Amino acid sequence: MRSRAGRRGCYIPAPHSIHAIHAHLGVPMDALTTYLEQHRDRFVEDLKAALRIPSVSAKAEHKQDCARCAAFIADHLKSLGMTRVEVVPTAGHPVVYAEWLGASGKPTALLYGHYDVQPPDPLELWQTPPFEPTLRDGKLYARGAVDDKGQVYMHLKAIEAHMKVNGKLPVNLKVVIEGEEEVGSENLAKFLRDRRKQLDADVIVVSDTAMLGPDQPALTIGLRGICYTQIEVVGPVKDLHSGHFGGAVRNPANALAAIIAGLQDAEGRATVPGFYDQVRALTADEQRALNALPFDEKGFIAESGAPIAWGEKGFNTLERTTVRPTLDVNGMWSGYTGEGSKTVLPSFAAAKVSMRLVPDQDPAAIFKAFEAHVKRIAPSGVTVKVKDLHSAPPFLTSPDHPMLEAARRALKRAWTKPPVYIREGGSIPVMATFQETHDLPSILIGFGLDDDQVHSPNEKISLTSYHGGTKSVAYLYEELARTT
């Protein structure tokens, strides 16, 4: 879930186990559920093995780790009984492809996930090492625990359960697990287009999203897109003594600060001309559905650690994080930042700036407008370059499809509360590509929580989410089989 933000949280007590629910109702568990319950501890250990591999796609020094992780997952898929498994090289990190097509007359699901993870920095803020998975208070801490290795392993364990209990899957299954989601999925589109026929399916299934709360499952029907940029400001050709040259030449760090200050007004709106022109307004039904969600704004803000809610004037926090676009600085650097003092006037300053986009904003058009705006407001005396690092359009699907109804039934079986439809603030670049290459109904069935620290130190997954998610996707395969 690179680029993952906007998780919703209601802070409801965790659900009872499936075993406890069945016991309370006097209903015997079926063989599949029994298997899932009996192997819970081993499922956690299997996930830990994958989490120990530092598959950080953004850093060149982890290239071999990414390749090792791809091979590790491919070997695991083979051990589960998938009849075809490949590690497919790309210009970047490899793609894992697997299939099992033994369910004659049943639908074919195309499962997507990713094995790459975000950099763990800053390391000093982790309570335990990011690639040494650690259990504390019913939660598993490690980089990738929820984004996305934990959610991938929910499916792998669901596949295992069906194979062990029934000797087969209830549906045909094709699996694509990539290694570049956290850096924009640059090489995945070519893989999908090159294998367009091989990847024919009836539905796309993705688990890289969130629940609405610990006991409130959700199906995500919308994701924001992204335009991720880098601003570079150059002044003098080398660092200068700030006593000799301070006041004589433009300081690039000061210039960058002025540019950033000019990107947003006091009411939280981006100042890029035309930025909001293509934003699609919600229909009355969409607005009512959004307003009806049990969103706990106070708890959500408290989880962030911020003192108060803040954002675009005229919209509430739920709207700001799901259906409104944003512009945010993600990082800045310039000059001397080490211990002690060094009176330097830097020659270079840079910032990474991301924009989350909503229907019908076009990332290419947004970048063009952003680049022009940055250069327009840049002070004189410096040279400014704006780079488009990666982008993805927004994603929106209709909930009115039998495949999504099958997902609703699966979630009802696994959790104590019925699922709701939500939009998320984050981005999954491949969803727009899937719409282009396959144009299929998409089930975004995810199990992250607001406090999972995605992309931050101390990322974790709740074991309640992990085991509940595993049951949910195991049931999903059964429910999809019933759509024929």
N, C-alpha and C positions, 0 to 999 in steps of 0.2 A: 504494500500500500504505500509506495512512495507517494509522496504527494498526498498523503492521507491526512485529512482533517475533518472536523465537523461531526465527530461521533456524538450520538445522542445518549443521554443517560438519565434514568429515572430513579436510580438508587433504591430499588425494591429488593427485599431480602431474596437470597438465592432459592431456587426451587428445590423441592424434595427430589431425591433420586427416583428414577423410573421404578426401581425395585420397591421403594417405599410406597409410591403411588399405587402400584399394582396390588401390593399387600393390603393397603387401606381399602381398596375397592373390592378385594376378594377375587381379583381376576388373575389367572395364572399368566406368567410371562411366556411369550412365544420363544422358540429356539434361538432366533436371531437376537432378540433383546437379551436373552440369558447369556449368550456368548459375549455380547458387548459389555455386559455387567461383569462377567467373570474375568475379563482380560484387561480391565481398566488400568491396573498398575503397569502391566507390560506395555500398553499403548503409550504411557508416559515415558517409559524408558526408551522405546523406539524413537519417539520424538526427540528426546535428549540427544541421541546419537546424531541426528541431522543438525541439531542446533549447535553442536560442537564444531561444525565446519564453518569457518569465517568467510562465507561466500559474499563478500562485499563487492558488488559490481562496479561501483564508482571508482575504485582504486586499482591501478595497474598491478600493484604488488600482490593482489588477491586473484589474479587471473587463473592461476593453477588451482586455487581453492574453489573457484566457481566450477572449473572443469571437474574437480574431485566431487563436488556436491552433485553435479549432474549425473555422474557415473554412479554415485551412491544411491540416488533416487531411482535410477534406471534399474540397478540391481535389485532394489526392493520391489519394484513393480514386477520384475521377472519372477521373484520368489512368491508373489501373490497369485501367479497363474495367468497374467496377461499374455496373450498369445503372440504378440509382436511388440518389441521394445527396441527403440533406437535412441542413441545420443547423436543428435544432428548438429554438425558444426555450422557456425555462422561467421560473419565477419567480426562478431564480438564474442559473446559467451554462448555456449551450446544450448539447444532446445532439446528437452526430453519428450519423445513421442511414444505412446503406447496405445494398444487397442485390444479389445476383447469383443468379438462379433458373433457370439454363439446364441443370441436370443432371437431366433427366427420369428418374424412377424411383430416384433416389439420395437418401440422407438429407439433411436440412437441419440445418446447424449454426448456432447463435446465438452469435456471438463477442462477448464483453464485455471492455472495457478502459476506462482513463481517461486523459485528457490533462492533468488538473490535477496540480499538484505541491505539496509542502510548502513553507512559507517557508524561505529559505536561512539564516536567522539561526543562530548568530552569524557574521556575514560575515568577521570578522577571523581566523577559524579555517580558512577555505578557503585552500588553497595557490594556487589559480587561481580567477578569478571564476566563480561558480556557473552563470551563463548564457553563459559563453564555453567551450564544450566543448573539452577538452584531452586529447590522447593522451599517456600516459606508461606505459612498460613494458607495453604490450599491454592497457592499460585505458583506458577513456574516462570522464573525470571531468566531471560536470555534475549540477545538480539535475534529477531525473527520469530520469537515465541508465538506471536499472533499475526505478524505481517511478514511472510505469509506461510512460513513452514508449518506452524501449528494448524492452520486451516487446510493446508494441503494434506497433512497427515490425518485429519478427520476423514477425508475421502479414502486415503489409502487403507485406514483401519476399517472403514465401512466395506470396502472391496474385500478385504480379508475376511470379514465376518460372513458375507454372503458366500464366498468361495468355500469356507470351512463348513458352514452349516448346510448349504444347498448344493455345493459343487459347481455353482454357476452364478452369474449375475442375472437380475430380473430384466435388465435392459442391455442393449449394445452400448459399449462405452469406448470413446476415443479420448485420449488424455494428452494435453499439451501443457508442459511445465517449463517456463522460460527462465532465463537468467539475467534479464535486462529491464525488468519492470521498474526498478527503482531509478533507472537512468533514462526512462522514456521509451523503452521497447523499440529501440531504433532498428533492430534487425528482424523483429518478429513479423512485420508486415510482409516482407519478402518471403519468409517461410510460409505464411498463410496463403499468399497468392500462388506460390510455386506448388503448393500441395492442396490447392482449392478442391479438386475432385476427391482426393483421399479423405479430406476433412468434412465431407458431406454429413449432415446430421439433421435431427429434428428440433433440437433445443441446445442452447449453450448454458452451461452451469459454471458459476464463478463463486468461490468463497474467499473473498478478500475485502469484505465490508463489515458492517456492524449490526449489533442488536440495539434496541432502543433502551434497554436496561437489563440488569442481571436476570430477570425473569420475564422479559418482554421481547420475544423473538420478532424479527422484522425481515421483510423482503425489500430490497432497495430497488426502486424503479428509476432513479435519477442520480447522476453524478455530475459534478462540475468538471469542466475542462480546465486546461492550464496553458499558460504562456510563461515560460521560465527564461529569464534573461540575465545578462551580466552587463553592467555599466562599467567602463574603464575610462579613467581620467588621467591624462599625462600632462605635466607642466614642464619643469626643467628636465634636462636630459639625465640628471643625476641628483641624488640627495644633496641638499645644501645645508650649511651652517645657518641655523635660524637667527643667530645674532647678526651675521654678515649680510644675509639676504632677506631676512624677514621684513616685510613691508615694501620690498622692491619688486618681487615677482608674485604671481598668483599661486597660492598653495593649493595643490590638487585635492587634498583632504577637505579643505574649506569649500572648494568648488563643488565637490561631491555632496557635502552636507547641504549646500544650497539647492542642488538639483533634487535631492531626496525630499527636502522640505517643500519643494514645489510640486510634488507628485500627488499630494492629497490635501484637501482643504480641511478646515476646522470641524466640518460636520461629517468627516469620514468618507467623503466621496472622492474618487479618483478625478484628477483634473485633466486627464488626457482627452483632448477633443474627440467627440464621437464615441467615447467609451461605452455609454449606455444606450446608444441609438438602436441597437439590435436586440436588446434584452426583451425576451418574451414575457409579457405580463401573465400572471396566473389567471386561470378561469375561475369563476365563482365556486365551482365544485372543488377545484384544486385548493383554493384558499380555505374553504370550509374543512377539507380533509387535513390540511396542515394545522389549522387552529385546533382541531379535535385531538391531535396527538398528545399523549400525557407527558409533555416535556417539562422537566424541572429546571427552569432557568437558574434559580439560586444555587442548586446543587451542581449544575454544569459549570457555572462560573467559579464556584468554590473549588471544584476539582482542578481548574486551571491554575489556581494560586493567584489570580489577578484580584485586585481589591474591588473592582466594580465591572459591570458589563459596559462595553463601549463599541460603537460601530456606526455604520451609515444611519444618519438621522432619518426618522420616518419608518423604520423597520425594527421588528423585535429580534432577539438573538437567534431564534430558530430560523427566521427568514434570512438573516444575514449570513448564516452558516450553511444554508442549503440552496436557496433560490435567488440569491443576489451575488453579483460578482465582487471581487475584492482585488486590492493591490497592496502587497506587503513586501518589505525588505526582509530578506532571509539571512543576510550576512554582509559585513563590511570589513575592509582591511586597508591599512595604509600606514606608512612610517614605522616608527619604533614602538613596540608594545612589550618589550622584555622588562626584566626587573631593573629598578633604578631609573635614572634619567639619561636621556640622550637628546640633546637639543638639535633635532634635525627637522628640516623642512623637506618633506618627502617629494619624490619626483612622480609618484604613482599612487592612485587610490582607486578602489573598485568596490562594487556592491552587487550582490545577487538579488534580483527583484522578481517575484512571481505574481502572476495575476490569475485568480481562479475565475473561470468563465462559465456562463449559463446559456441555455438556449436563447437566442439563435446567434450568439457571438462567434465569430470566426477567428481562430488564433492567428492566422496569417495577417488578417486585416488589423487585428489588435496590435500585433507586433509592429507593423508599419506605422500606425498612429503613435504608438509608444515611443519608438525610435525618433520620430520627427519631433515629438514633444520634448524629449530629453535634450536633444540638440538645440531646440528653440530656447529653452530656459537655462541652458548652461552659461555660466559667466564667461567673459572674454579671458584670454590669456592661457587657456588650456585647450587640449585636443581631447575630444570625447568620441568613444566608440561604443556601440550597443550591439551585443551579440544575442542571437536567438539560440539558446542552449537546447531546449526541447519544448514540444507543445503537444496538446491533444484537445480535440473538440469535446464539448459536453455530450453527455449520454442521457437519453430519456426513452423509456419504453412504456407501453400500455399495460396495466395490470389485468386487462380483460382478455385473458388467454387461458385455455385449458391447462397448459403446462405450468403457469403460475398458480392456478388453482390446485394442481397436484402438490406444488411446493407448500401451499397453505395447509393442505391436509397433513403433510409430513411434519410440519412444525407443530400443528395441533396435537399430534401423537406424542411428540417429544417433550413438550413444555406445558406448564400449568396455565399459561395464558395464551389466547389466540394471537396470531401474528398480525402486525400492522404493516402498511406500506409506508416507506419513508424515502426521502431524498438525502443524499450524503454530500458533504462539502468537499470531499477528496476527489481524486481523479484516478481512473484506470485506463491508460492510453489505448489498450487493445480493444476496448469496447466499441469505439468508433470504427476501428478497422474491421471488427467482426460484422458490424452493420453494413459496411461497404462490401466485404467479400462474401458474406453468407446471408445476411438479412433474415435472421432467425429470431424467434422469441428467446429472451435471455432471462435466466433465473440468477439473481445476485442474492445468495443466501449466506450471510456472514454472521460471525459470532464474536466480534470484538466489542470491547466496552470502552467507555469514556476514559477510564483510569488506567488503560493498558499501556500508556506511555509510548505510543507508536512513534517511531523516529526519534525518541528521546532516550536518555539514560534510564535504566531499570525497566525496560520493556518487559511485559509479562502477559501471561494468559491465565485466566482463572480455570482451574480444573473443572469447575461446573460448566463453563463455556465449552471446554475441550470435549468433555464426555457428552454433554448435551448436543453439541454440534455433530459429533460422530454419529449419535443416534439419529439426529435429524437427517443427515445425508444418506444414512443407510435406509431410512424410511422413504426418503425422496426417490431413491432408485425403484423401490416397490411401487410408490404412487405414480411415477412416470409410466411404469409398465401398464398401469390401469387406464391410461389415456387412449389406448387403442380400442 
